[in-house]
Amino acid sequence: MATIEECRAALEKLSDNMQRAEGDARTAAALDRSVSCHITDLDVTFTGRMAGGRIHVHDTLQGPPREKAQIRLSMTGDDLVALVAGELNFAKAWGSGRLKLHAGVRDLLLLRKLL
């Protein structure tokens, strides 16, 4: 099982990848939205903001998200680490329910270019 530190490192790596995005993915990375990522097996939520082509994690909270972020992810820590490492396909994980992504329709259309 991935640790809180490994999950935070995976989010940092995802943020670094977003900053290097090009083309359509760069447009998606440029969104300015509140973000939460609930790690279900650890029952921890990372909250922050996607802005300037990066994810800025502001808080790590026990339990599910307390506020409804504009972009909400939910998955196990191992799945987050595997997703960022390129070992887990986003579409397959989302389609099978291993990963949950909630956002507005317009944001979902843009985010699919990132992932």
N, CA, C and O atoms as a GROMACS GRO file, in nm:
protein
  460
    1MET      N    1   0.085  -0.118   0.000
    1MET     CA    2   0.000   0.000   0.000
    1MET      C    3   0.089   0.124   0.000
    1MET      O    4   0.182   0.135   0.080
    2ALA      N    5   0.059   0.217  -0.090
    2ALA     CA    6   0.136   0.341  -0.100
    2ALA      C    7   0.115   0.424   0.026
    2ALA      O    8   0.008   0.423   0.087
    3THR      N    9   0.219   0.497   0.064
    3THR     CA   10   0.212   0.583   0.182
    3THR      C   11   0.165   0.723   0.141
    3THR      O   12   0.158   0.756   0.023
    4ILE      N   13   0.133   0.804   0.241
    4ILE     CA   14   0.094   0.943   0.215
    4ILE      C   15   0.206   1.016   0.142
    4ILE      O   16   0.180   1.094   0.050
    5GLU      N   17   0.330   0.991   0.182
    5GLU     CA   18   0.444   1.057   0.119
    5GLU      C   19   0.458   1.016  -0.028
    5GLU      O   20   0.487   1.100  -0.113
    6GLU      N   21   0.437   0.888  -0.057
    6GLU     CA   22   0.444   0.841  -0.196
    6GLU      C   23   0.332   0.902  -0.281
    6GLU      O   24   0.352   0.934  -0.398
    7CYS      N   25   0.215   0.917  -0.221
    7CYS     CA   26   0.103   0.979  -0.293
    7CYS      C   27   0.132   1.127  -0.320
    7CYS      O   28   0.105   1.176  -0.430
    8ARG      N   29   0.185   1.196  -0.222
    8ARG     CA   30   0.220   1.338  -0.242
    8ARG      C   31   0.328   1.351  -0.350
    8ARG      O   32   0.321   1.441  -0.434
    9ALA      N   33   0.426   1.261  -0.349
    9ALA     CA   34   0.530   1.263  -0.451
    9ALA      C   35   0.471   1.236  -0.590
    9ALA      O   36   0.513   1.297  -0.688
   10ALA      N   37   0.373   1.146  -0.598
   10ALA     CA   38   0.308   1.118  -0.726
   10ALA      C   39   0.233   1.241  -0.776
   10ALA      O   40   0.237   1.271  -0.896
   11LEU      N   41   0.167   1.313  -0.687
   11LEU     CA   42   0.098   1.436  -0.727
   11LEU      C   43   0.198   1.542  -0.774
   11LEU      O   44   0.170   1.617  -0.868
   12GLU      N   45   0.313   1.549  -0.710
   12GLU     CA   46   0.418   1.642  -0.753
   12GLU      C   47   0.469   1.606  -0.892
   12GLU      O   48   0.492   1.693  -0.976
   13LYS      N   49   0.488   1.475  -0.915
   13LYS     CA   50   0.534   1.430  -1.047
   13LYS      C   51   0.428   1.461  -1.153
   13LYS      O   52   0.462   1.504  -1.263
   14LEU      N   53   0.301   1.439  -1.121
   14LEU     CA   54   0.193   1.473  -1.214
   14LEU      C   55   0.196   1.622  -1.245
   14LEU      O   56   0.179   1.663  -1.360
   15SER      N   57   0.218   1.702  -1.144
   15SER     CA   58   0.227   1.847  -1.162
   15SER      C   59   0.344   1.885  -1.253
   15SER      O   60   0.330   1.971  -1.340
   16ASP      N   61   0.458   1.820  -1.232
   16ASP     CA   62   0.574   1.844  -1.318
   16ASP      C   63   0.544   1.806  -1.463
   16ASP      O   64   0.581   1.877  -1.556
   17ASN      N   65   0.476   1.692  -1.481
   17ASN     CA   66   0.439   1.647  -1.615
   17ASN      C   67   0.345   1.746  -1.682
   17ASN      O   68   0.358   1.775  -1.801
   18MET      N   69   0.252   1.799  -1.605
   18MET     CA   70   0.157   1.897  -1.659
   18MET      C   71   0.228   2.022  -1.706
   18MET      O   72   0.193   2.079  -1.810
   19GLN      N   73   0.328   2.064  -1.631
   19GLN     CA   74   0.399   2.187  -1.666
   19GLN      C   75   0.476   2.171  -1.798
   19GLN      O   76   0.499   2.270  -1.868
   20ARG      N   77   0.514   2.049  -1.831
   20ARG     CA   78   0.587   2.024  -1.956
   20ARG      C   79   0.495   1.990  -2.072
   20ARG      O   80   0.543   1.964  -2.183
   21ALA      N   81   0.365   1.991  -2.050
   21ALA     CA   82   0.268   1.953  -2.154
   21ALA      C   83   0.275   2.049  -2.272
   21ALA      O   84   0.310   2.166  -2.259
   22GLU      N   85   0.242   1.995  -2.389
   22GLU     CA   86   0.242   2.075  -2.512
   22GLU      C   87   0.109   2.057  -2.584
   22GLU      O   88   0.035   1.963  -2.554
   23GLY      N   89   0.078   2.145  -2.677
   23GLY     CA   90  -0.041   2.134  -2.761
   23GLY      C   91  -0.169   2.140  -2.681
   23GLY      O   92  -0.185   2.224  -2.592
   24ASP      N   93  -0.262   2.049  -2.714
   24ASP     CA   94  -0.393   2.045  -2.647
   24ASP      C   95  -0.379   2.016  -2.498
   24ASP      O   96  -0.457   2.068  -2.418
   25ALA      N   97  -0.282   1.935  -2.461
   25ALA     CA   98  -0.261   1.903  -2.320
   25ALA      C   99  -0.220   2.029  -2.243
   25ALA      O  100  -0.255   2.043  -2.126
   26ARG      N  101  -0.148   2.118  -2.306
   26ARG     CA  102  -0.107   2.243  -2.242
   26ARG      C  103  -0.229   2.329  -2.210
   26ARG      O  104  -0.236   2.394  -2.106
   27THR      N  105  -0.327   2.330  -2.302
   27THR     CA  106  -0.450   2.405  -2.279
   27THR      C  107  -0.523   2.349  -2.157
   27THR      O  108  -0.573   2.425  -2.074
   28ALA      N  109  -0.530   2.217  -2.147
   28ALA     CA  110  -0.596   2.154  -2.032
   28ALA      C  111  -0.520   2.183  -1.903
   28ALA      O  112  -0.582   2.207  -1.799
   29ALA      N  113  -0.388   2.181  -1.909
   29ALA     CA  114  -0.306   2.205  -1.791
   29ALA      C  115  -0.319   2.349  -1.743
   29ALA      O  116  -0.291   2.378  -1.626
   30ALA      N  117  -0.361   2.439  -1.830
   30ALA     CA  118  -0.371   2.581  -1.795
   30ALA      C  119  -0.500   2.615  -1.721
   30ALA      O  120  -0.522   2.731  -1.686
   31LEU      N  121  -0.586   2.516  -1.696
   31LEU     CA  122  -0.710   2.543  -1.621
   31LEU      C  123  -0.678   2.602  -1.485
   31LEU      O  124  -0.573   2.574  -1.427
   32ASP      N  125  -0.767   2.683  -1.434
   32ASP     CA  126  -0.758   2.736  -1.298
   32ASP      C  127  -0.879   2.684  -1.222
   32ASP      O  128  -0.988   2.739  -1.233
   33ARG      N  129  -0.858   2.577  -1.144
   33ARG     CA  130  -0.968   2.510  -1.076
   33ARG      C  131  -0.924   2.460  -0.938
   33ARG      O  132  -0.807   2.429  -0.917
   34SER      N  133  -1.019   2.453  -0.845
   34SER     CA  134  -0.992   2.387  -0.718
   34SER      C  135  -0.988   2.237  -0.744
   34SER      O  136  -1.060   2.186  -0.830
   35VAL      N  137  -0.903   2.166  -0.669
   35VAL     CA  138  -0.881   2.023  -0.692
   35VAL      C  139  -0.877   1.949  -0.558
   35VAL      O  140  -0.826   2.000  -0.458
   36SER      N  141  -0.933   1.828  -0.558
   36SER     CA  142  -0.915   1.739  -0.443
   36SER      C  143  -0.885   1.599  -0.495
   36SER      O  144  -0.935   1.558  -0.600
   37CYS      N  145  -0.805   1.527  -0.421
   37CYS     CA  146  -0.771   1.389  -0.455
   37CYS      C  147  -0.784   1.306  -0.327
   37CYS      O  148  -0.700   1.314  -0.237
   38HIS      N  149  -0.892   1.226  -0.321
   38HIS     CA  150  -0.917   1.142  -0.205
   38HIS      C  151  -0.850   1.006  -0.227
   38HIS      O  152  -0.880   0.936  -0.323
   39ILE      N  153  -0.760   0.971  -0.138
   39ILE     CA  154  -0.692   0.841  -0.142
   39ILE      C  155  -0.772   0.749  -0.051
   39ILE      O  156  -0.763   0.757   0.072
   40THR      N  157  -0.851   0.662  -0.113
   40THR     CA  158  -0.951   0.586  -0.040
   40THR      C  159  -0.894   0.488   0.062
   40THR      O  160  -0.949   0.475   0.172
   41ASP      N  161  -0.785   0.420   0.029
   41ASP     CA  162  -0.732   0.320   0.122
   41ASP      C  163  -0.662   0.384   0.242
   41ASP      O  164  -0.652   0.321   0.348
   42LEU      N  165  -0.616   0.506   0.228
   42LEU     CA  166  -0.554   0.578   0.340
   42LEU      C  167  -0.654   0.671   0.409
   42LEU      O  168  -0.626   0.722   0.518
   43ASP      N  169  -0.770   0.692   0.346
   43ASP     CA  170  -0.872   0.786   0.391
   43ASP      C  171  -0.812   0.924   0.418
   43ASP      O  172  -0.830   0.985   0.524
   44VAL      N  173  -0.739   0.970   0.316
   44VAL     CA  174  -0.673   1.101   0.321
   44VAL      C  175  -0.710   1.176   0.194
   44VAL      O  176  -0.724   1.116   0.087
   45THR      N  177  -0.728   1.307   0.205
   45THR     CA  178  -0.758   1.389   0.089
   45THR      C  179  -0.654   1.500   0.076
   45THR      O  180  -0.625   1.573   0.171
   46PHE      N  181  -0.598   1.511  -0.044
   46PHE     CA  182  -0.511   1.622  -0.078
   46PHE      C  183  -0.598   1.728  -0.143
   46PHE      O  184  -0.673   1.697  -0.236
   47THR      N  185  -0.589   1.851  -0.097
   47THR     CA  186  -0.667   1.959  -0.158
   47THR      C  187  -0.573   2.068  -0.206
   47THR      O  188  -0.465   2.088  -0.150
   48GLY      N  189  -0.616   2.137  -0.309
   48GLY     CA  190  -0.534   2.245  -0.360
   48GLY      C  191  -0.595   2.310  -0.481
   48GLY      O  192  -0.718   2.319  -0.493
   49ARG      N  193  -0.511   2.355  -0.570
   49ARG     CA  194  -0.555   2.429  -0.687
   49ARG      C  195  -0.471   2.391  -0.807
   49ARG      O  196  -0.349   2.375  -0.797
   50MET      N  197  -0.537   2.376  -0.920
   50MET     CA  198  -0.469   2.361  -1.048
   50MET      C  199  -0.463   2.501  -1.107
   50MET      O  200  -0.566   2.561  -1.136
   51ALA      N  201  -0.342   2.551  -1.125
   51ALA     CA  202  -0.325   2.687  -1.178
   51ALA      C  203  -0.185   2.700  -1.236
   51ALA      O  204  -0.090   2.640  -1.186
   52GLY      N  205  -0.174   2.778  -1.341
   52GLY     CA  206  -0.042   2.803  -1.399
   52GLY      C  207   0.025   2.678  -1.452
   52GLY      O  208   0.148   2.670  -1.455
   53GLY      N  209  -0.055   2.580  -1.493
   53GLY     CA  210   0.002   2.457  -1.547
   53GLY      C  211   0.054   2.361  -1.442
   53GLY      O  212   0.126   2.267  -1.475
   54ARG      N  213   0.018   2.382  -1.316
   54ARG     CA  214   0.065   2.295  -1.208
   54ARG      C  215  -0.049   2.263  -1.112
   54ARG      O  216  -0.152   2.331  -1.111
   55ILE      N  217  -0.030   2.160  -1.033
   55ILE     CA  218  -0.119   2.131  -0.921
   55ILE      C  219  -0.047   2.176  -0.795
   55ILE      O  220   0.063   2.130  -0.765
   56HIS      N  221  -0.109   2.266  -0.722
   56HIS     CA  222  -0.052   2.316  -0.597
   56HIS      C  223  -0.130   2.254  -0.482
   56HIS      O  224  -0.245   2.289  -0.458
   57VAL      N  225  -0.066   2.160  -0.411
   57VAL     CA  226  -0.131   2.095  -0.296
   57VAL      C  227  -0.116   2.187  -0.177
   57VAL      O  228  -0.005   2.224  -0.138
   58HIS      N  229  -0.230   2.224  -0.117
   58HIS     CA  230  -0.228   2.317  -0.004
   58HIS      C  231  -0.245   2.246   0.129
   58HIS      O  232  -0.184   2.284   0.229
   59ASP      N  233  -0.330   2.141   0.130
   59ASP     CA  234  -0.359   2.072   0.256
   59ASP      C  235  -0.368   1.922   0.235
   59ASP      O  236  -0.399   1.874   0.126
   60THR      N  237  -0.340   1.849   0.343
   60THR     CA  238  -0.363   1.705   0.349
   60THR      C  239  -0.455   1.683   0.468
   60THR      O  240  -0.418   1.711   0.582
   61LEU      N  241  -0.576   1.632   0.440
   61LEU     CA  242  -0.678   1.620   0.543
   61LEU      C  243  -0.716   1.475   0.566
   61LEU      O  244  -0.716   1.396   0.471
   62GLN      N  245  -0.749   1.438   0.687
   62GLN     CA  246  -0.802   1.306   0.717
   62GLN      C  247  -0.944   1.298   0.664
   62GLN      O  248  -1.022   1.393   0.677
   63GLY      N  249  -0.978   1.186   0.606
   63GLY     CA  250  -1.114   1.162   0.561
   63GLY      C  251  -1.142   1.214   0.422
   63GLY      O  252  -1.052   1.260   0.352
   64PRO      N  253  -1.269   1.204   0.382
   64PRO     CA  254  -1.307   1.251   0.248
   64PRO      C  255  -1.302   1.402   0.240
   64PRO      O  256  -1.290   1.469   0.343
   65PRO      N  257  -1.310   1.457   0.119
   65PRO     CA  258  -1.304   1.604   0.105
   65PRO      C  259  -1.415   1.671   0.184
   65PRO      O  260  -1.528   1.623   0.188
   66ARG      N  261  -1.382   1.782   0.247
   66ARG     CA  262  -1.481   1.856   0.326
   66ARG      C  263  -1.559   1.954   0.240
   66ARG      O  264  -1.673   1.988   0.271
   67GLU      N  265  -1.498   1.998   0.133
   67GLU     CA  266  -1.563   2.089   0.040
   67GLU      C  267  -1.560   2.028  -0.099
   67GLU      O  268  -1.474   1.946  -0.130
   68LYS      N  269  -1.653   2.068  -0.181
   68LYS     CA  270  -1.665   2.014  -0.316
   68LYS      C  271  -1.574   2.094  -0.410
   68LYS      O  272  -1.606   2.206  -0.449
   69ALA      N  273  -1.462   2.034  -0.447
   69ALA     CA  274  -1.369   2.098  -0.541
   69ALA      C  275  -1.426   2.091  -0.682
   69ALA      O  276  -1.512   2.007  -0.711
   70GLN      N  277  -1.380   2.178  -0.770
   70GLN     CA  278  -1.427   2.178  -0.909
   70GLN      C  279  -1.383   2.053  -0.984
   70GLN      O  280  -1.454   2.004  -1.072
   71ILE      N  281  -1.265   2.001  -0.948
   71ILE     CA  282  -1.215   1.875  -1.005
   71ILE      C  283  -1.184   1.783  -0.888
   71ILE      O  284  -1.103   1.815  -0.801
   72ARG      N  285  -1.252   1.666  -0.886
   72ARG     CA  286  -1.238   1.574  -0.775
   72ARG      C  287  -1.196   1.437  -0.825
   72ARG      O  288  -1.260   1.379  -0.913
   73LEU      N  289  -1.087   1.386  -0.769
   73LEU     CA  290  -1.038   1.252  -0.800
   73LEU      C  291  -1.052   1.165  -0.675
   73LEU      O  292  -1.044   1.214  -0.563
   74SER      N  293  -1.074   1.036  -0.697
   74SER     CA  294  -1.081   0.942  -0.587
   74SER      C  295  -1.026   0.808  -0.636
   74SER      O  296  -1.068   0.757  -0.739
   75MET      N  297  -0.930   0.752  -0.562
   75MET     CA  298  -0.866   0.625  -0.599
   75MET      C  299  -0.780   0.577  -0.484
   75MET      O  300  -0.763   0.647  -0.385
   76THR      N  301  -0.725   0.457  -0.497
   76THR     CA  302  -0.631   0.407  -0.396
   76THR      C  303  -0.494   0.473  -0.419
   76THR      O  304  -0.466   0.525  -0.526
   77GLY      N  305  -0.412   0.469  -0.317
   77GLY     CA  306  -0.277   0.523  -0.329
   77GLY      C  307  -0.195   0.449  -0.433
   77GLY      O  308  -0.121   0.511  -0.510
   78ASP      N  309  -0.207   0.316  -0.435
   78ASP     CA  310  -0.133   0.237  -0.533
   78ASP      C  311  -0.174   0.273  -0.675
   78ASP      O  312  -0.089   0.281  -0.764
   79ASP      N  313  -0.305   0.297  -0.696
   79ASP     CA  314  -0.350   0.335  -0.830
   79ASP      C  315  -0.299   0.473  -0.870
   79ASP      O  316  -0.265   0.494  -0.986
   80LEU      N  317  -0.293   0.567  -0.776
   80LEU     CA  318  -0.238   0.699  -0.806
   80LEU      C  319  -0.092   0.687  -0.848
   80LEU      O  320  -0.051   0.743  -0.950
   81VAL      N  321  -0.014   0.613  -0.772
   81VAL     CA  322   0.128   0.596  -0.802
   81VAL      C  323   0.145   0.528  -0.938
   81VAL      O  324   0.227   0.571  -1.019
   82ALA      N  325   0.068   0.423  -0.964
   82ALA     CA  326   0.077   0.350  -1.092
   82ALA      C  327   0.032   0.437  -1.209
   82ALA      O  328   0.091   0.431  -1.316
   83LEU      N  329  -0.071   0.516  -1.190
   83LEU     CA  330  -0.122   0.605  -1.295
   83LEU      C  331  -0.015   0.706  -1.336
   83LEU      O  332   0.011   0.725  -1.455
   84VAL      N  333   0.046   0.769  -1.239
   84VAL     CA  334   0.148   0.872  -1.267
   84VAL      C  335   0.274   0.809  -1.327
   84VAL      O  336   0.343   0.871  -1.408
   85ALA      N  337   0.304   0.686  -1.286
   85ALA     CA  338   0.423   0.616  -1.338
   85ALA      C  339   0.400   0.561  -1.479
   85ALA      O  340   0.493   0.510  -1.542
   86GLY      N  341   0.276   0.570  -1.529
   86GLY     CA  342   0.245   0.518  -1.662
   86GLY      C  343   0.216   0.369  -1.664
   86GLY      O  344   0.211   0.308  -1.771
   87GLU      N  345   0.197   0.310  -1.546
   87GLU     CA  346   0.171   0.166  -1.536
   87GLU      C  347   0.022   0.134  -1.535
   87GLU      O  348  -0.017   0.018  -1.547
   88LEU      N  349  -0.062   0.236  -1.522
   88LEU     CA  350  -0.207   0.218  -1.518
   88LEU      C  351  -0.268   0.313  -1.620
   88LEU      O  352  -0.244   0.434  -1.616
   89ASN      N  353  -0.349   0.259  -1.710
   89ASN     CA  354  -0.414   0.338  -1.812
   89ASN      C  355  -0.533   0.412  -1.751
   89ASN      O  356  -0.620   0.351  -1.689
   90PHE      N  357  -0.535   0.544  -1.768
   90PHE     CA  358  -0.640   0.626  -1.709
   90PHE      C  359  -0.779   0.583  -1.755
   90PHE      O  360  -0.868   0.563  -1.672
   91ALA      N  361  -0.799   0.568  -1.884
   91ALA     CA  362  -0.931   0.535  -1.938
   91ALA      C  363  -0.982   0.401  -1.884
   91ALA      O  364  -1.099   0.389  -1.848
   92LYS      N  365  -0.894   0.301  -1.878
   92LYS     CA  366  -0.935   0.170  -1.826
   92LYS      C  367  -0.966   0.178  -1.676
   92LYS      O  368  -1.063   0.117  -1.630
   93ALA      N  369  -0.885   0.252  -1.601
   93ALA     CA  370  -0.909   0.266  -1.457
   93ALA      C  371  -1.039   0.340  -1.431
   93ALA      O  372  -1.115   0.305  -1.341
   94TRP      N  373  -1.066   0.443  -1.510
   94TRP     CA  374  -1.189   0.521  -1.496
   94TRP      C  375  -1.310   0.436  -1.536
   94TRP      O  376  -1.411   0.434  -1.466
   95GLY      N  377  -1.298   0.367  -1.647
   95GLY     CA  378  -1.407   0.284  -1.696
   95GLY      C  379  -1.443   0.169  -1.604
   95GLY      O  380  -1.559   0.128  -1.596
   96SER      N  381  -1.343   0.116  -1.534
   96SER     CA  382  -1.368   0.004  -1.443
   96SER      C  383  -1.408   0.049  -1.302
   96SER      O  384  -1.443  -0.033  -1.218
   97GLY      N  385  -1.403   0.179  -1.278
   97GLY     CA  386  -1.440   0.231  -1.146
   97GLY      C  387  -1.326   0.236  -1.046
   97GLY      O  388  -1.347   0.275  -0.931
   98ARG      N  389  -1.207   0.197  -1.088
   98ARG     CA  390  -1.092   0.203  -0.996
   98ARG      C  391  -1.056   0.348  -0.964
   98ARG      O  392  -1.003   0.378  -0.857
   99LEU      N  393  -1.084   0.436  -1.057
   99LEU     CA  394  -1.055   0.579  -1.043
   99LEU      C  395  -1.185   0.653  -1.070
   99LEU      O  396  -1.256   0.624  -1.166
  100LYS      N  397  -1.214   0.748  -0.984
  100LYS     CA  398  -1.334   0.831  -1.005
  100LYS      C  399  -1.289   0.974  -1.028
  100LYS      O  400  -1.205   1.027  -0.956
  101LEU      N  401  -1.346   1.036  -1.132
  101LEU     CA  402  -1.316   1.175  -1.166
  101LEU      C  403  -1.448   1.247  -1.180
  101LEU      O  404  -1.534   1.207  -1.258
  102HIS      N  405  -1.464   1.354  -1.104
  102HIS     CA  406  -1.585   1.435  -1.111
  102HIS      C  407  -1.543   1.578  -1.145
  102HIS      O  408  -1.458   1.637  -1.079
  103ALA      N  409  -1.604   1.632  -1.248
  103ALA     CA  410  -1.578   1.769  -1.291
  103ALA      C  411  -1.690   1.810  -1.384
  103ALA      O  412  -1.772   1.727  -1.426
  104GLY      N  413  -1.695   1.938  -1.416
  104GLY     CA  414  -1.792   1.985  -1.513
  104GLY      C  415  -1.764   1.924  -1.650
  104GLY      O  416  -1.652   1.882  -1.678
  105VAL      N  417  -1.866   1.920  -1.734
  105VAL     CA  418  -1.853   1.858  -1.867
  105VAL      C  419  -1.740   1.923  -1.947
  105VAL      O  420  -1.659   1.853  -2.007
  106ARG      N  421  -1.735   2.054  -1.948
  106ARG     CA  422  -1.630   2.124  -2.024
  106ARG      C  423  -1.490   2.086  -1.971
  106ARG      O  424  -1.398   2.061  -2.049
  107ASP      N  425  -1.477   2.082  -1.840
  107ASP     CA  426  -1.349   2.044  -1.780
  107ASP      C  427  -1.313   1.900  -1.813
  107ASP      O  428  -1.196   1.871  -1.842
  108LEU      N  429  -1.410   1.809  -1.810
  108LEU     CA  430  -1.384   1.669  -1.845
  108LEU      C  431  -1.331   1.657  -1.987
  108LEU      O  432  -1.238   1.580  -2.013
  109LEU      N  433  -1.390   1.733  -2.078
  109LEU     CA  434  -1.344   1.729  -2.218
  109LEU      C  435  -1.200   1.779  -2.231
  109LEU      O  436  -1.122   1.724  -2.309
  110LEU      N  437  -1.165   1.881  -2.154
  110LEU     CA  438  -1.027   1.932  -2.158
  110LEU      C  439  -0.931   1.836  -2.087
  110LEU      O  440  -0.821   1.812  -2.135
  111LEU      N  441  -0.973   1.784  -1.973
  111LEU     CA  442  -0.885   1.698  -1.895
  111LEU      C  443  -0.849   1.567  -1.966
  111LEU      O  444  -0.740   1.514  -1.945
  112ARG      N  445  -0.938   1.516  -2.049
  112ARG     CA  446  -0.907   1.392  -2.119
  112ARG      C  447  -0.785   1.410  -2.210
  112ARG      O  448  -0.718   1.312  -2.241
  113LYS      N  449  -0.756   1.532  -2.252
  113LYS     CA  450  -0.638   1.558  -2.335
  113LYS      C  451  -0.511   1.551  -2.251
  113LYS      O  452  -0.403   1.522  -2.302
  114LEU      N  453  -0.525   1.577  -2.123
  114LEU     CA  454  -0.411   1.572  -2.031
  114LEU      C  455  -0.376   1.428  -1.995
  114LEU      O  456  -0.259   1.394  -1.979
  115LEU      N  457  -0.477   1.346  -1.983
  115LEU     CA  458  -0.458   1.212  -1.932
  115LEU      C  459  -0.461   1.113  -2.045
  115LEU      O  460  -0.447   0.992  -2.023
   0.00000   0.00000   0.00000
